Amino acid sequence: MTTTALADEGRDRAPGLAERLAIGVTPARLSAAAIGLALVASLVLLRPVRLAEAMLSSAVLSALGFGAERVGTSVLVETDGARAGFTIASGCSTALLAAPFLAVGALAVATGRVRPGRAFATLAAALVGVVVVNQLRFGIVGAAIGWFGFRTGYGQSHVLIGTLVSTVGLVVGLAAFVLAMGRARTVEGDDPC
């Protein structure tokens, strides 16, 4: 049989499993799936993320002279000769704050709006920003507890300042993220309209 005859013969048969699985698999779709997996993993692994956040927060507060220690997902500081602190709850975790960035990133890559490389670079910057803003919030809460005691320090810093820091940080970060992601199209020659 000649090469042409083999090629013609191959056209008549149904695609095999490998060929069917390969249809539509692109680097962009794989990247979008990877980002989506990172989103799911961050939520499934919420407790380890919270433990890591508590460890980082206690290290930063200790370096600043607050004698902090981590107990599970709680961070305790010295105040009025005792120890008091805060627990990093699921709703306060970086994992939840990062979820919108990961979701937008996955959708932008899946729809072909953004190149995977640009998405990964922008996501990396955004996720570092989320961690820094959240640690700043935890630091403010821990420092306020150390300075003013638990009742006043936690109440004022968590409710007023902490919520303001995380909300402003998240809104500004998400806006910057969407603007950065929206600057480039993935396919050359795409009509932007």
DRENPA-3360 file (N, C-alpha, C; in nm, 2 decimals, always signed):
BEGIN
1 = MTTTALAD = +0.08/-0.12/+0.00/+0.00/+0.00/+0.00/+0.09/+0.12/+0.00 ~ +0.04/+0.22/-0.07/+0.12/+0.35/-0.07/+0.08/+0.44/+0.04 ~ +0.15/+0.54/+0.06/+0.12/+0.64/+0.17/-0.01/+0.70/+0.15 ~ -0.05/+0.73/+0.03/-0.17/+0.79/-0.01/-0.29/+0.70/+0.03 ~ -0.27/+0.57/-0.01/-0.37/+0.47/+0.02/-0.39/+0.46/+0.17 ~ -0.29/+0.46/+0.25/-0.30/+0.45/+0.39/-0.37/+0.57/+0.45 ~ -0.34/+0.69/+0.40/-0.40/+0.81/+0.44/-0.55/+0.81/+0.41 ~ -0.59/+0.76/+0.29/-0.73/+0.75/+0.25/-0.80/+0.65/+0.33;
9 = EGRDRAPG = -0.73/+0.54/+0.36/-0.79/+0.43/+0.44/-0.82/+0.48/+0.58 ~ -0.73/+0.57/+0.64/-0.75/+0.62/+0.77/-0.86/+0.71/+0.78 ~ -0.90/+0.78/+0.68/-1.01/+0.87/+0.68/-1.14/+0.80/+0.70 ~ -1.15/+0.68/+0.65/-1.28/+0.61/+0.65/-1.31/+0.55/+0.79 ~ -1.21/+0.53/+0.87/-1.24/+0.47/+1.00/-1.27/+0.58/+1.11 ~ -1.34/+0.54/+1.21/-1.37/+0.63/+1.32/-1.25/+0.66/+1.40 ~ -1.24/+0.78/+1.46/-1.12/+0.82/+1.54/-1.11/+0.73/+1.66 ~ -0.99/+0.69/+1.69/-0.96/+0.61/+1.81/-0.97/+0.69/+1.94;
17 = LAERLAIG = -0.96/+0.62/+2.05/-0.98/+0.69/+2.18/-0.87/+0.80/+2.19 ~ -0.75/+0.78/+2.16/-0.64/+0.88/+2.17/-0.67/+1.00/+2.08 ~ -0.72/+0.97/+1.96/-0.76/+1.09/+1.87/-0.88/+1.17/+1.93 ~ -0.98/+1.10/+1.98/-1.09/+1.17/+2.04/-1.05/+1.25/+2.16 ~ -0.96/+1.20/+2.24/-0.92/+1.27/+2.36/-0.84/+1.39/+2.32 ~ -0.77/+1.39/+2.21/-0.68/+1.49/+2.17/-0.75/+1.61/+2.11 ~ -0.88/+1.58/+2.06/-0.95/+1.69/+2.00/-0.98/+1.80/+2.09 ~ -0.95/+1.92/+2.06/-0.98/+2.03/+2.14/-0.89/+2.06/+2.26;
25 = VTPARLSA = -0.79/+1.97/+2.28/-0.70/+1.99/+2.39/-0.59/+2.09/+2.35 ~ -0.59/+2.21/+2.41/-0.49/+2.31/+2.37/-0.42/+2.35/+2.50 ~ -0.30/+2.42/+2.48/-0.23/+2.47/+2.60/-0.32/+2.56/+2.68 ~ -0.40/+2.64/+2.61/-0.49/+2.73/+2.69/-0.59/+2.66/+2.77 ~ -0.65/+2.56/+2.71/-0.75/+2.48/+2.79/-0.68/+2.40/+2.91 ~ -0.57/+2.35/+2.88/-0.49/+2.28/+2.99/-0.46/+2.38/+3.10 ~ -0.42/+2.50/+3.06/-0.38/+2.61/+3.16/-0.51/+2.65/+3.24 ~ -0.62/+2.66/+3.17/-0.74/+2.70/+3.24/-0.78/+2.59/+3.33;
33 = AAIGLALV = -0.77/+2.47/+3.29/-0.80/+2.36/+3.38/-0.70/+2.36/+3.50 ~ -0.58/+2.39/+3.48/-0.48/+2.39/+3.59/-0.52/+2.50/+3.69 ~ -0.56/+2.62/+3.64/-0.60/+2.73/+3.73/-0.73/+2.69/+3.80 ~ -0.82/+2.63/+3.73/-0.94/+2.58/+3.80/-0.91/+2.48/+3.91 ~ -0.82/+2.39/+3.88/-0.77/+2.29/+3.98/-0.71/+2.36/+4.10 ~ -0.63/+2.47/+4.08/-0.57/+2.54/+4.19/-0.68/+2.60/+4.27 ~ -0.79/+2.65/+4.21/-0.90/+2.71/+4.29/-0.96/+2.60/+4.37 ~ -0.99/+2.49/+4.32/-1.05/+2.38/+4.39/-0.96/+2.33/+4.50;
41 = ASLVLLRP = -0.83/+2.32/+4.47/-0.73/+2.27/+4.57/-0.72/+2.37/+4.69 ~ -0.72/+2.50/+4.66/-0.71/+2.59/+4.77/-0.83/+2.59/+4.86 ~ -0.95/+2.55/+4.81/-1.07/+2.54/+4.89/-1.07/+2.41/+4.97 ~ -1.03/+2.30/+4.90/-1.03/+2.17/+4.96/-0.92/+2.16/+5.07 ~ -0.81/+2.23/+5.05/-0.70/+2.23/+5.14/-0.70/+2.35/+5.23 ~ -0.82/+2.40/+5.26/-0.84/+2.52/+5.34/-0.77/+2.52/+5.48 ~ -0.77/+2.41/+5.55/-0.71/+2.40/+5.68/-0.56/+2.41/+5.67 ~ -0.49/+2.34/+5.58/-0.34/+2.36/+5.56/-0.31/+2.51/+5.52;
49 = VRLAEAML = -0.39/+2.57/+5.44/-0.37/+2.71/+5.41/-0.38/+2.80/+5.53 ~ -0.48/+2.77/+5.61/-0.50/+2.85/+5.73/-0.39/+2.83/+5.83 ~ -0.34/+2.71/+5.84/-0.22/+2.68/+5.93/-0.10/+2.75/+5.88 ~ -0.08/+2.76/+5.75/+0.04/+2.83/+5.70/+0.02/+2.98/+5.72 ~ -0.10/+3.03/+5.71/-0.12/+3.17/+5.73/-0.09/+3.21/+5.88 ~ -0.14/+3.12/+5.97/-0.12/+3.14/+6.11/+0.03/+3.14/+6.14 ~ +0.11/+3.05/+6.08/+0.25/+3.04/+6.10/+0.32/+3.16/+6.05 ~ +0.28/+3.21/+5.94/+0.35/+3.33/+5.88/+0.31/+3.45/+5.97;
57 = SSAVLSAL = +0.18/+3.46/+6.01/+0.14/+3.58/+6.09/+0.21/+3.58/+6.22 ~ +0.22/+3.46/+6.29/+0.29/+3.46/+6.42/+0.44/+3.49/+6.41 ~ +0.50/+3.45/+6.30/+0.64/+3.48/+6.27/+0.66/+3.63/+6.25 ~ +0.57/+3.70/+6.18/+0.58/+3.84/+6.15/+0.56/+3.92/+6.28 ~ +0.45/+3.88/+6.36/+0.42/+3.95/+6.48/+0.54/+3.93/+6.58 ~ +0.60/+3.81/+6.59/+0.71/+3.79/+6.68/+0.83/+3.87/+6.64 ~ +0.86/+3.88/+6.51/+0.97/+3.97/+6.46/+0.94/+4.11/+6.50 ~ +0.82/+4.15/+6.51/+0.79/+4.29/+6.54/+0.78/+4.31/+6.70;
65 = GFGAERVG = +0.81/+4.21/+6.77/+0.82/+4.22/+6.92/+0.69/+4.19/+7.00 ~ +0.60/+4.13/+6.94/+0.47/+4.10/+7.01/+0.47/+3.96/+7.07 ~ +0.58/+3.88/+7.06/+0.59/+3.75/+7.13/+0.48/+3.66/+7.09 ~ +0.45/+3.65/+6.96/+0.34/+3.57/+6.91/+0.38/+3.43/+6.90 ~ +0.27/+3.34/+6.91/+0.29/+3.20/+6.88/+0.17/+3.15/+6.81 ~ +0.19/+3.04/+6.74/+0.08/+2.98/+6.67/+0.03/+2.86/+6.74 ~ -0.10/+2.85/+6.76/-0.16/+2.73/+6.82/-0.27/+2.69/+6.72 ~ -0.24/+2.59/+6.64/-0.34/+2.55/+6.54/-0.35/+2.66/+6.44;
73 = TSVLVETD = -0.47/+2.70/+6.41/-0.50/+2.82/+6.32/-0.51/+2.95/+6.40 ~ -0.48/+2.95/+6.53/-0.49/+3.07/+6.61/-0.35/+3.13/+6.62 ~ -0.35/+3.26/+6.64/-0.23/+3.34/+6.67/-0.25/+3.41/+6.80 ~ -0.16/+3.38/+6.89/-0.17/+3.44/+7.03/-0.05/+3.54/+7.05 ~ -0.08/+3.65/+7.11/+0.02/+3.76/+7.14/+0.01/+3.79/+7.29 ~ +0.12/+3.84/+7.34/+0.13/+3.88/+7.48/+0.05/+4.01/+7.50 ~ -0.03/+4.02/+7.60/-0.11/+4.14/+7.63/-0.15/+4.13/+7.77 ~ -0.11/+4.24/+7.84/-0.15/+4.25/+7.99/-0.10/+4.13/+8.07;
81 = GARAGFTI = +0.01/+4.08/+8.04/+0.07/+3.97/+8.12/+0.00/+3.83/+8.08 ~ -0.08/+3.83/+7.98/-0.14/+3.70/+7.94/-0.13/+3.69/+7.79 ~ -0.19/+3.58/+7.74/-0.19/+3.56/+7.60/-0.33/+3.56/+7.54 ~ -0.35/+3.64/+7.44/-0.48/+3.65/+7.37/-0.46/+3.65/+7.22 ~ -0.56/+3.63/+7.15/-0.53/+3.63/+7.00/-0.65/+3.61/+6.92 ~ -0.63/+3.56/+6.80/-0.74/+3.55/+6.70/-0.72/+3.42/+6.63 ~ -0.83/+3.36/+6.58/-0.82/+3.24/+6.50/-0.85/+3.28/+6.35 ~ -0.77/+3.22/+6.26/-0.79/+3.25/+6.12/-0.90/+3.15/+6.08;
89 = ASGCSTAL = -1.02/+3.21/+6.07/-1.14/+3.13/+6.03/-1.14/+3.11/+5.88 ~ -1.22/+3.01/+5.83/-1.22/+2.98/+5.69/-1.26/+3.11/+5.61 ~ -1.35/+3.19/+5.66/-1.40/+3.31/+5.59/-1.29/+3.42/+5.58 ~ -1.19/+3.41/+5.67/-1.08/+3.51/+5.67/-0.96/+3.46/+5.59 ~ -0.96/+3.34/+5.54/-0.84/+3.29/+5.48/-0.81/+3.35/+5.34 ~ -0.68/+3.34/+5.31/-0.63/+3.39/+5.18/-0.69/+3.30/+5.07 ~ -0.72/+3.18/+5.10/-0.78/+3.09/+5.00/-0.91/+3.14/+4.95 ~ -0.99/+3.19/+5.03/-1.12/+3.25/+4.99/-1.10/+3.38/+4.92;
97 = LAAPFLAV = -1.01/+3.46/+4.97/-0.98/+3.59/+4.90/-0.92/+3.57/+4.76 ~ -0.85/+3.46/+4.75/-0.78/+3.44/+4.62/-0.88/+3.38/+4.52 ~ -0.99/+3.32/+4.56/-1.08/+3.25/+4.47/-1.13/+3.34/+4.36 ~ -1.17/+3.46/+4.38/-1.21/+3.54/+4.26/-1.11/+3.56/+4.15 ~ -0.98/+3.57/+4.20/-0.87/+3.59/+4.11/-0.85/+3.46/+4.02 ~ -0.85/+3.35/+4.09/-0.84/+3.22/+4.02/-0.95/+3.19/+3.92 ~ -1.07/+3.23/+3.97/-1.19/+3.21/+3.88/-1.18/+3.29/+3.76 ~ -1.15/+3.42/+3.77/-1.14/+3.51/+3.66/-1.03/+3.47/+3.57;
105 = GALAVATG = -0.92/+3.43/+3.63/-0.80/+3.38/+3.55/-0.84/+3.26/+3.46 ~ -0.90/+3.16/+3.53/-0.94/+3.04/+3.45/-1.04/+3.07/+3.34 ~ -1.13/+3.16/+3.36/-1.23/+3.20/+3.26/-1.16/+3.27/+3.15 ~ -1.07/+3.37/+3.18/-1.01/+3.45/+3.08/-0.92/+3.36/+2.99 ~ -0.85/+3.26/+3.04/-0.77/+3.17/+2.96/-0.86/+3.08/+2.88 ~ -0.96/+3.02/+2.95/-1.05/+2.93/+2.88/-1.12/+2.99/+2.76 ~ -1.16/+3.11/+2.77/-1.23/+3.18/+2.66/-1.13/+3.24/+2.56 ~ -1.00/+3.22/+2.58/-0.91/+3.27/+2.48/-0.88/+3.42/+2.49;
113 = RVRPGRAF = -0.93/+3.48/+2.60/-0.91/+3.63/+2.62/-0.77/+3.66/+2.65 ~ -0.70/+3.57/+2.72/-0.56/+3.60/+2.77/-0.47/+3.48/+2.75 ~ -0.35/+3.50/+2.71/-0.25/+3.40/+2.70/-0.22/+3.33/+2.83 ~ -0.20/+3.20/+2.83/-0.17/+3.14/+2.96/-0.05/+3.19/+3.03 ~ +0.06/+3.23/+2.96/+0.17/+3.28/+3.03/+0.14/+3.42/+3.10 ~ +0.07/+3.50/+3.03/+0.03/+3.63/+3.09/-0.07/+3.60/+3.21 ~ -0.15/+3.51/+3.20/-0.25/+3.48/+3.31/-0.17/+3.43/+3.43 ~ -0.07/+3.34/+3.41/+0.00/+3.28/+3.52/+0.09/+3.39/+3.59;
121 = ATLAAALV = +0.15/+3.48/+3.51/+0.23/+3.59/+3.57/+0.14/+3.69/+3.65 ~ +0.02/+3.72/+3.59/-0.07/+3.81/+3.66/-0.13/+3.75/+3.78 ~ -0.16/+3.62/+3.77/-0.21/+3.55/+3.89/-0.11/+3.54/+4.00 ~ +0.02/+3.52/+3.96/+0.12/+3.51/+4.07/+0.13/+3.64/+4.14 ~ +0.13/+3.75/+4.06/+0.14/+3.89/+4.13/+0.02/+3.91/+4.21 ~ -0.10/+3.88/+4.16/-0.22/+3.90/+4.24/-0.22/+3.82/+4.37 ~ -0.18/+3.69/+4.36/-0.18/+3.60/+4.48/-0.08/+3.65/+4.58 ~ +0.03/+3.70/+4.54/+0.13/+3.76/+4.64/+0.06/+3.88/+4.70;
129 = GVVVVNQL = -0.01/+3.96/+4.62/-0.08/+4.08/+4.68/-0.18/+4.04/+4.78 ~ -0.26/+3.93/+4.75/-0.36/+3.89/+4.84/-0.30/+3.84/+4.97 ~ -0.19/+3.76/+4.97/-0.12/+3.72/+5.09/-0.07/+3.84/+5.17 ~ -0.01/+3.93/+5.10/+0.04/+4.05/+5.17/-0.07/+4.13/+5.24 ~ -0.18/+4.16/+5.17/-0.29/+4.23/+5.23/-0.35/+4.16/+5.34 ~ -0.37/+4.03/+5.33/-0.43/+3.95/+5.44/-0.33/+3.95/+5.56 ~ -0.20/+3.93/+5.54/-0.11/+3.93/+5.65/-0.10/+4.07/+5.71 ~ -0.12/+4.18/+5.64/-0.12/+4.31/+5.69/-0.25/+4.32/+5.79;
137 = RFGIVGAA = -0.36/+4.27/+5.74/-0.48/+4.27/+5.82/-0.46/+4.19/+5.95 ~ -0.40/+4.07/+5.94/-0.37/+3.99/+6.06/-0.27/+4.06/+6.15 ~ -0.17/+4.12/+6.09/-0.08/+4.20/+6.17/-0.14/+4.31/+6.25 ~ -0.23/+4.38/+6.19/-0.30/+4.49/+6.25/-0.38/+4.44/+6.37 ~ -0.45/+4.33/+6.35/-0.54/+4.27/+6.45/-0.45/+4.22/+6.57 ~ -0.34/+4.15/+6.54/-0.25/+4.10/+6.64/-0.18/+4.22/+6.72 ~ -0.14/+4.32/+6.65/-0.07/+4.43/+6.71/-0.17/+4.51/+6.80 ~ -0.29/+4.52/+6.76/-0.40/+4.59/+6.84/-0.43/+4.51/+6.96;
145 = IGWFGFRT = -0.43/+4.38/+6.95/-0.46/+4.30/+7.07/-0.34/+4.32/+7.17 ~ -0.22/+4.32/+7.12/-0.10/+4.34/+7.20/-0.10/+4.47/+7.27 ~ -0.14/+4.57/+7.20/-0.14/+4.71/+7.26/-0.25/+4.74/+7.35 ~ -0.37/+4.70/+7.31/-0.49/+4.75/+7.38/-0.57/+4.64/+7.45 ~ -0.52/+4.51/+7.45/-0.59/+4.40/+7.51/-0.69/+4.34/+7.41 ~ -0.74/+4.23/+7.45/-0.83/+4.15/+7.36/-0.96/+4.23/+7.33 ~ -1.03/+4.27/+7.43/-1.16/+4.32/+7.41/-1.16/+4.45/+7.31 ~ -1.08/+4.54/+7.35/-1.07/+4.67/+7.27/-0.99/+4.64/+7.14;
153 = GYGQSHVL = -0.88/+4.58/+7.16/-0.79/+4.56/+7.04/-0.85/+4.48/+6.93 ~ -0.91/+4.36/+6.97/-0.97/+4.28/+6.87/-1.10/+4.34/+6.81 ~ -1.18/+4.39/+6.89/-1.31/+4.45/+6.85/-1.29/+4.56/+6.75 ~ -1.20/+4.66/+6.78/-1.18/+4.77/+6.69/-1.10/+4.73/+6.57 ~ -0.99/+4.66/+6.59/-0.91/+4.63/+6.47/-0.97/+4.53/+6.37 ~ -1.04/+4.43/+6.42/-1.09/+4.33/+6.33/-1.21/+4.38/+6.26 ~ -1.30/+4.44/+6.33/-1.43/+4.49/+6.27/-1.40/+4.61/+6.18 ~ -1.33/+4.71/+6.23/-1.32/+4.84/+6.16/-1.20/+4.83/+6.06;
161 = IGTLVSTV = -1.08/+4.83/+6.12/-0.96/+4.84/+6.03/-0.94/+4.72/+5.95 ~ -0.95/+4.60/+6.01/-0.92/+4.47/+5.93/-1.02/+4.46/+5.81 ~ -1.15/+4.48/+5.83/-1.24/+4.47/+5.73/-1.22/+4.57/+5.62 ~ -1.18/+4.69/+5.66/-1.15/+4.80/+5.56/-1.03/+4.76/+5.48 ~ -0.92/+4.71/+5.54/-0.80/+4.67/+5.47/-0.83/+4.56/+5.37 ~ -0.90/+4.46/+5.42/-0.92/+4.34/+5.33/-1.02/+4.38/+5.21 ~ -1.12/+4.46/+5.24/-1.21/+4.50/+5.14/-1.15/+4.59/+5.03 ~ -1.08/+4.69/+5.08/-1.01/+4.78/+4.98/-0.91/+4.71/+4.91;
169 = GLVVGLAA = -0.83/+4.62/+4.98/-0.72/+4.55/+4.91/-0.78/+4.45/+4.80 ~ -0.89/+4.39/+4.83/-0.95/+4.29/+4.74/-1.01/+4.37/+4.62 ~ -1.08/+4.48/+4.64/-1.14/+4.55/+4.53/-1.04/+4.61/+4.44 ~ -0.94/+4.68/+4.50/-0.83/+4.74/+4.42/-0.75/+4.63/+4.35 ~ -0.72/+4.52/+4.42/-0.65/+4.41/+4.36/-0.72/+4.35/+4.24 ~ -0.85/+4.32/+4.26/-0.93/+4.26/+4.15/-0.94/+4.35/+4.03 ~ -0.96/+4.48/+4.06/-0.97/+4.58/+3.94/-0.84/+4.58/+3.87 ~ -0.72/+4.59/+3.94/-0.59/+4.59/+3.87/-0.57/+4.46/+3.80;
177 = FVLAMGRA = -0.61/+4.35/+3.86/-0.60/+4.22/+3.80/-0.68/+4.21/+3.67 ~ -0.80/+4.25/+3.67/-0.88/+4.25/+3.55/-0.82/+4.34/+3.44 ~ -0.78/+4.46/+3.48/-0.71/+4.55/+3.38/-0.59/+4.48/+3.32 ~ -0.50/+4.42/+3.40/-0.38/+4.36/+3.36/-0.41/+4.24/+3.27 ~ -0.51/+4.17/+3.30/-0.55/+4.05/+3.22/-0.61/+4.09/+3.09 ~ -0.67/+4.21/+3.09/-0.75/+4.25/+2.97/-0.66/+4.32/+2.86 ~ -0.53/+4.34/+2.89/-0.45/+4.41/+2.79/-0.41/+4.34/+2.67 ~ -0.42/+4.20/+2.67/-0.37/+4.13/+2.55/-0.47/+4.02/+2.51;
185 = RTVEGDDP = -0.48/+4.00/+2.39/-0.56/+3.89/+2.33/-0.46/+3.77/+2.31 ~ -0.52/+3.65/+2.32/-0.43/+3.53/+2.30/-0.40/+3.50/+2.16 ~ -0.48/+3.52/+2.07/-0.46/+3.48/+1.93/-0.43/+3.60/+1.85 ~ -0.31/+3.60/+1.78/-0.28/+3.71/+1.70/-0.38/+3.72/+1.59 ~ -0.41/+3.84/+1.55/-0.51/+3.86/+1.45/-0.65/+3.86/+1.49 ~ -0.68/+3.84/+1.62/-0.82/+3.84/+1.67/-0.87/+3.99/+1.65 ~ -0.99/+3.99/+1.61/-1.06/+4.12/+1.61/-1.10/+4.16/+1.75 ~ -1.05/+4.27/+1.81/-1.09/+4.30/+1.94/-1.24/+4.33/+1.96;
193 = C = -1.31/+4.35/+1.86/-1.45/+4.38/+1.87/-1.54/+4.26/+1.86;
% end
